[in-house]
Amino acid sequence: MKTKLLLFLLLSYFGTCQSQNYKFSYSPNSIDSLENYLTKITNNKINEFGTNQRKKAKEILLERKVSFLKDVEDSTFIFDKTINGFLQKILTEVYHSNPQIDTKDFYFLINKSLIPNAACYGNGIFSINLGLFSLIENNDEMAFIICHELAHYILKHNDKALEEYLETFNSKDVKQQLNTASNKKYGRRSAVTLLLKDLKFNFMKRSRSAETRADSLGFTMFNNTKYNKQASINILKKLDMTDGILFNNLTDLKQNFTFEEYPFKEVWIEKEDKMFDTTESVNDLELDKDSLKTHPNIPLRIENLIHNYTITTTNTTKNEIELVQKKTSENSIKIFFDDSKLDFALYQLLSLHKKNELDKKAFNSYVAYLLKKVYVLKEKHVFGKYVGPVNSFSEEKYINEIRLFLNNLELKDLRKIGYYFCQKNELISKDDTEFQDAYTFFKSLNKN
């Protein structure tokens, strides 16, 4: 069986991003081909439902189509040649080893989220979060994740969940609740809205049994490949740990922002009561930490695999994983800047610099640009829109320290830090346009 790989990733260059030539795009090669595919598969699924369910199913499925296309337009996904090539090799092996899978309408996309996760949308579209590439150690682990998501599709878990939802929505009990809410003398609209909100269908929600079945079928497909079978257990264990601290690399603010002419001041990272919001819990990256465990009950799932399958250990296939992770890190910097997350951008810059995983010239350019950006935002009194205060509920030590640093800096401090940082690194970055632009900016501020 000849496999067709419709990877909706970067099959050609899509343009050049700013700064250091990090080449990836937020736009696919052809949005029309994706929209046409979604229209076709959506209409097919609508027609699978009976008369009594079709109206509501059509409403939900069309809403999902519009929502997904909006995600594409809102730069939710990235398209990168290096990451695409890595993923395509794994998919080729998985498909070749499992010729029974009909892959002609499969689209795999890379979600820019740094939460280590993957998703099956139930319509042939799959997404791999950028954060998963940082978590895995080899091709084998990614292969199992892909097999697991393919299993969700083959087992029609999204379709079955939607059918169950429609049965609940059309049940006598729910209709009675809607009727009662509609007949309220006061607060009728809010009562109906709240009830409908509680009933809203979530395509990504998975039950424990669905995850276990996807593990089982996924491992069966994975077992047909050349990959190390122990990787299935290894990656599940790693996913089970990702509900902890995400940003745990050393940043070393003091070393990077102390100068002979202007030493680092401890007051810049001192905590003040006014810096804390004690009324709301932290929501870093606009995701609840519970959402990291999208695949639930991992210890039980691991136990199930070990009990039901013979899991052999062979040589791992690392291939170009280190290069892919380097690209992931580089892309994440650009993404944080594009999303105006200056605190996360600085964290990533400092942590990669500490690990010697970022070119010195690129590091200088980005930091100089960031310092200039922070100065301008503070001067315009809009900095709070881009970097929030430290939250007392957050366990993210290094992000908290960076937020303290950026919030505590006054304009007079930024003038000096920006100037001396550029002066210190001028020789290395003398040919970098963005660096020199920032240096000129800070020179003008320090004339007097």
C-alpha positions in Angstrom: 0.0 0.0 0.0 1.5 3.3 -1.1 1.3 5.8 1.7 0.5 9.4 1.0 1.8 11.9 3.5 -0.2 15.0 3.7 1.8 16.8 6.3 0.5 20.3 6.7 3.8 21.5 7.9 6.6 23.2 6.0 7.1 21.5 2.7 8.8 24.6 1.3 10.1 27.8 2.7 7.3 30.1 3.8 9.3 33.2 4.4 11.9 34.6 6.7 11.3 35.7 10.3 13.0 38.7 11.8 16.2 38.5 13.8 19.0 36.0 13.2 17.3 34.4 10.2 15.2 32.0 12.3 13.1 30.6 9.5 9.6 29.6 10.3 6.2 30.9 9.5 2.8 31.2 11.2 1.0 30.7 7.9 0.6 27.5 5.8 1.6 27.4 2.2 -2.1 27.4 1.2 -4.9 28.2 3.6 -7.4 27.4 0.8 -6.3 23.7 0.7 -6.8 23.4 4.4 -10.2 25.1 4.3 -11.3 22.9 1.4 -10.2 19.8 3.3 -12.1 21.0 6.5 -15.2 21.7 4.5 -15.2 18.2 2.9 -14.5 16.3 6.2 -17.0 18.4 8.1 -19.8 17.8 5.6 -19.1 14.1 5.6 -19.3 13.9 9.4 -22.5 15.9 9.5 -24.2 13.4 7.2 -23.2 10.5 9.5 -25.6 11.7 12.1 -29.3 10.8 12.3 -32.1 13.3 11.7 -32.7 13.9 15.4 -29.0 14.7 16.0 -27.9 16.3 12.8 -29.0 19.9 13.5 -27.0 20.1 16.7 -24.1 18.1 15.3 -23.9 20.5 12.3 -23.8 23.5 14.6 -21.0 22.0 16.7 -18.9 20.8 13.7 -19.2 24.0 11.8 -18.3 25.9 14.9 -15.2 23.7 15.3 -14.2 24.4 11.7 -14.4 28.1 12.1 -12.6 28.0 15.4 -9.7 25.9 13.9 -9.3 28.2 10.9 -9.2 31.2 13.3 -6.5 29.4 15.3 -4.5 29.2 12.1 -5.1 32.9 11.3 -4.2 33.8 14.9 -0.7 32.3 14.6 -1.4 29.3 16.8 0.7 27.0 14.6 4.2 27.3 13.2 5.7 25.9 10.1 9.4 25.1 10.3 11.5 23.1 7.8 13.8 21.4 10.3 11.1 20.3 12.6 8.9 19.2 9.7 11.7 17.0 8.3 12.2 15.4 11.7 8.5 14.6 12.1 8.1 13.4 8.5 10.8 10.7 9.0 9.0 9.3 12.0 5.7 9.4 10.3 7.1 7.6 7.2 8.4 4.8 9.5 5.1 4.5 11.4 3.0 4.5 8.2 5.3 2.1 6.4 5.2 -0.3 9.4 1.4 -0.1 9.6 0.1 -0.2 6.0 -3.5 -0.8 7.2 -3.7 2.9 8.2 -5.4 5.1 5.6 -3.4 8.2 5.8 -4.4 10.0 2.7 -6.2 12.9 4.5 -3.9 13.3 7.5 -2.6 16.7 8.4 0.1 17.2 11.2 0.7 20.7 12.5 3.0 22.1 15.1 1.2 24.1 17.8 3.5 26.9 19.2 2.5 26.1 22.8 5.4 25.1 25.0 3.2 22.8 27.1 4.4 19.2 26.2 1.4 17.7 24.6 -0.2 16.4 21.4 -3.8 16.3 20.1 -6.1 14.4 17.7 -9.0 16.5 16.4 -10.9 13.5 15.1 -11.0 14.7 11.5 -7.6 13.8 10.2 -5.9 16.8 11.7 -3.3 16.3 14.5 -1.1 18.7 16.4 2.2 18.4 18.2 3.0 21.1 20.7 6.4 22.7 20.3 7.1 21.9 24.0 7.0 18.2 23.3 10.1 18.5 21.2 12.0 19.8 24.2 10.7 16.9 26.4 11.6 14.0 24.2 15.1 12.5 24.1 14.9 10.5 20.8 12.8 9.7 17.8 11.4 6.6 19.6 9.5 8.6 22.2 7.9 10.9 19.5 6.9 7.8 17.5 4.9 6.4 20.4 3.1 9.8 20.9 2.2 9.8 17.2 0.9 6.2 17.4 -1.1 7.1 20.5 -2.8 10.0 18.7 -3.4 7.9 15.6 -5.1 5.4 17.8 -7.5 8.0 19.0 -8.5 8.7 15.4 -8.8 5.1 14.4 -10.9 4.3 17.4 -13.1 7.3 16.6 -12.9 8.7 20.1 -13.9 12.2 19.0 -16.9 11.0 17.1 -18.1 8.7 19.9 -17.7 11.5 22.5 -19.7 13.8 20.3 -22.5 11.2 19.9 -22.6 10.8 23.7 -22.8 14.5 24.1 -25.7 14.8 21.6 -27.6 12.0 23.4 -27.1 13.9 26.6 -28.1 17.2 25.0 -31.3 15.7 23.5 -32.2 13.8 26.7 -35.5 14.5 28.6 -33.6 15.7 31.6 -31.6 18.3 29.8 -34.6 19.5 27.9 -36.5 19.9 31.2 -33.6 21.9 32.6 -33.6 24.2 29.6 -37.3 24.6 29.8 -37.1 25.5 33.5 -34.4 28.0 32.8 -36.3 29.6 29.9 -39.4 30.0 32.1 -37.7 31.9 34.9 -39.2 35.2 35.7 -35.9 36.8 36.4 -32.4 35.9 35.2 -33.7 33.8 32.3 -30.9 34.6 29.9 -28.1 34.1 32.4 -29.6 30.8 33.5 -29.9 29.4 30.0 -26.4 30.7 29.1 -24.9 29.0 32.2 -26.6 25.7 31.4 -25.4 25.7 27.8 -21.9 26.6 28.9 -21.8 23.6 31.3 -23.0 21.4 28.4 -20.5 22.9 25.8 -18.7 20.1 24.0 -14.9 19.8 24.3 -13.3 17.8 21.4 -10.1 17.5 23.4 -11.5 16.0 26.6 -10.6 12.3 27.0 -11.9 9.7 29.5 -9.6 7.3 31.3 -10.9 4.4 29.3 -10.3 6.2 26.0 -6.7 6.9 26.9 -6.1 3.3 27.9 -7.5 2.0 24.7 -5.4 4.5 22.7 -2.3 3.4 24.6 -3.1 -0.3 23.7 -3.8 0.2 20.0 -1.0 2.8 19.8 1.5 0.4 21.3 0.4 -2.3 18.8 1.2 0.0 16.0 4.4 1.2 17.7 5.4 -2.4 18.2 5.4 -2.9 14.4 8.1 -0.2 14.0 11.8 -0.3 14.4 11.7 2.0 17.4 12.8 1.0 20.9 9.6 -0.2 22.7 10.8 0.9 26.1 10.4 4.5 24.8 6.6 4.1 25.3 7.1 3.9 29.1 9.8 6.5 29.2 7.7 9.2 27.5 4.7 8.5 29.6 6.8 8.9 32.8 8.0 12.3 31.5 4.5 13.4 30.7 3.4 12.5 34.2 6.0 14.9 35.6 5.1 17.9 33.5 2.5 19.1 36.0 5.4 20.6 38.0 7.6 23.6 37.2 8.0 24.3 33.5 10.8 26.8 33.6 13.5 25.3 35.7 16.7 26.3 34.0 19.2 28.7 35.6 19.1 32.3 34.3 21.7 34.1 36.3 20.4 37.7 36.1 23.2 39.0 38.2 26.0 37.7 35.9 24.4 39.1 32.8 23.4 42.5 34.1 26.3 43.6 36.3 28.9 46.0 34.9 32.0 47.5 36.4 30.6 51.0 35.8 27.1 50.0 37.0 27.0 47.0 39.3 23.9 44.8 39.8 21.6 46.1 42.6 19.9 43.6 44.9 16.9 45.9 45.1 16.1 45.0 41.5 15.0 41.5 42.6 13.6 42.3 46.1 10.0 41.4 46.7 7.5 44.0 47.7 4.0 43.4 48.9 2.6 45.6 46.1 4.2 43.3 43.5 1.9 40.5 44.6 -1.6 39.7 43.6 -2.9 37.4 46.4 -6.5 37.2 45.1 -5.9 35.2 42.0 -3.9 32.0 41.2 -1.2 32.1 38.6 -2.0 31.2 35.0 1.3 31.2 33.2 1.1 30.8 29.5 -2.6 31.3 29.8 -3.0 27.7 30.7 -4.1 26.1 34.0 -1.4 23.8 35.3 -4.1 21.0 35.4 -4.2 21.2 31.6 -0.7 19.8 31.5 -2.3 16.4 32.4 -4.5 16.3 29.3 -3.7 12.6 29.2 -4.9 11.5 32.7 -4.0 8.7 35.0 -0.5 8.0 33.6 0.7 5.6 36.3 -2.3 3.3 35.7 -1.7 3.6 31.9 2.0 2.6 32.4 0.9 -0.3 34.6 -1.6 -1.5 31.9 1.1 -1.5 29.2 3.6 -3.4 31.3 1.0 -5.9 32.3 -0.4 -6.6 28.8 2.6 -6.2 26.5 6.1 -7.5 26.3 8.2 -4.3 26.2 11.6 -4.9 24.8 14.6 -2.6 24.9 16.6 -2.0 21.7 18.9 0.8 20.5 17.4 4.2 20.5 17.3 6.3 17.3 18.4 9.8 18.2 19.0 11.0 14.7 18.8 14.8 14.5 16.9 15.3 17.8 19.6 17.8 19.1 19.2 19.9 16.0 15.4 19.9 16.3 15.6 20.9 20.0 18.0 23.8 19.1 15.4 24.9 16.5 12.7 24.6 19.1 14.5 26.8 21.5 15.3 29.4 18.8 11.7 29.4 17.6 10.4 29.8 21.1 12.3 33.1 21.6 10.7 34.5 18.4 7.3 33.3 19.5 7.6 35.0 22.9 8.6 38.2 21.3 5.8 38.0 18.8 3.3 37.3 21.6 4.8 40.2 23.6 5.7 37.9 26.5 8.9 39.8 27.4 9.4 38.0 30.7 9.3 34.6 29.1 11.5 35.9 26.2 14.2 37.1 28.7 14.0 33.8 30.6 14.5 31.8 27.4 17.4 34.0 26.3 19.2 33.8 29.6 18.7 30.1 30.1 19.9 29.2 26.6 22.8 31.5 27.0 23.7 29.8 30.4 23.7 26.4 28.6 25.7 27.7 25.7 22.9 26.8 23.3 22.4 30.3 21.8 24.8 32.1 19.5 26.4 35.0 21.4 25.7 37.4 18.6 22.0 36.4 18.5 21.9 36.7 22.3 23.3 40.2 22.3 20.9 41.3 19.6 17.8 40.0 21.3 18.7 41.3 24.8 19.6 44.7 23.5 16.3 44.8 21.6 14.4 43.7 24.7 16.0 46.3 27.0 15.1 49.0 24.5 11.5 47.6 24.3 11.1 47.6 28.1 12.4 51.2 28.3 10.0 52.5 25.7 7.0 50.7 27.2 7.8 52.0 30.7 8.3 55.5 29.3 4.8 55.3 27.8 3.4 53.8 31.1 2.1 50.7 29.3 4.7 48.1 30.5 2.1 46.4 32.8 0.2 45.2 29.7 3.2 43.1 28.7 4.7 41.9 31.9 2.4 41.2 34.9 3.4 41.4 38.6 4.8 38.4 40.4 2.1 36.2 41.6 2.4 34.7 45.1 0.8 31.4 44.0 3.4 30.8 41.3 6.1 28.1 41.8 8.1 29.4 38.8 11.2 30.6 40.7 13.1 31.9 37.7 10.2 33.5 35.9 9.2 35.2 39.2 12.8 36.6 39.6 12.7 37.9 36.0 9.3 39.6 36.6 10.7 41.2 39.8 13.7 42.4 37.8 11.8 43.9 34.9 9.1 45.5 37.2 11.6 47.0 39.6 13.8 48.6 37.0 13.3 52.3 36.8 14.0 54.3 33.6 17.3 55.6 35.0 18.4 52.0 35.6 17.4 50.9 32.1 19.3 53.7 30.5 22.5 52.5 32.2 21.9 48.8 31.9 21.1 49.1 28.2 24.1 51.3 27.5 26.7 49.2 29.4 25.3 46.0 28.0 25.7 47.3 24.4 29.1 48.8 25.2 30.4 45.5 26.7 29.2 43.5 23.6 29.9 46.0 20.8 32.9 44.2 19.4 31.0 40.9 18.9 27.9 42.5 17.5 29.3 45.5 15.5 27.8 44.2 12.3 24.3 43.4 13.7 21.8 46.0 12.7 19.3 45.5 15.5 22.0 45.5 18.2 23.5 48.7 16.7 20.1 50.3 16.6 19.6 49.6 20.3 23.1 50.8 21.1 22.5 54.1 19.3 19.2 54.5 21.2 20.9 54.0 24.6 23.8 56.3 23.6 21.4 59.1 23.0 19.8 58.6 26.4 23.2 58.8 28.2 24.6 61.9 26.5 24.0 64.0 29.6 
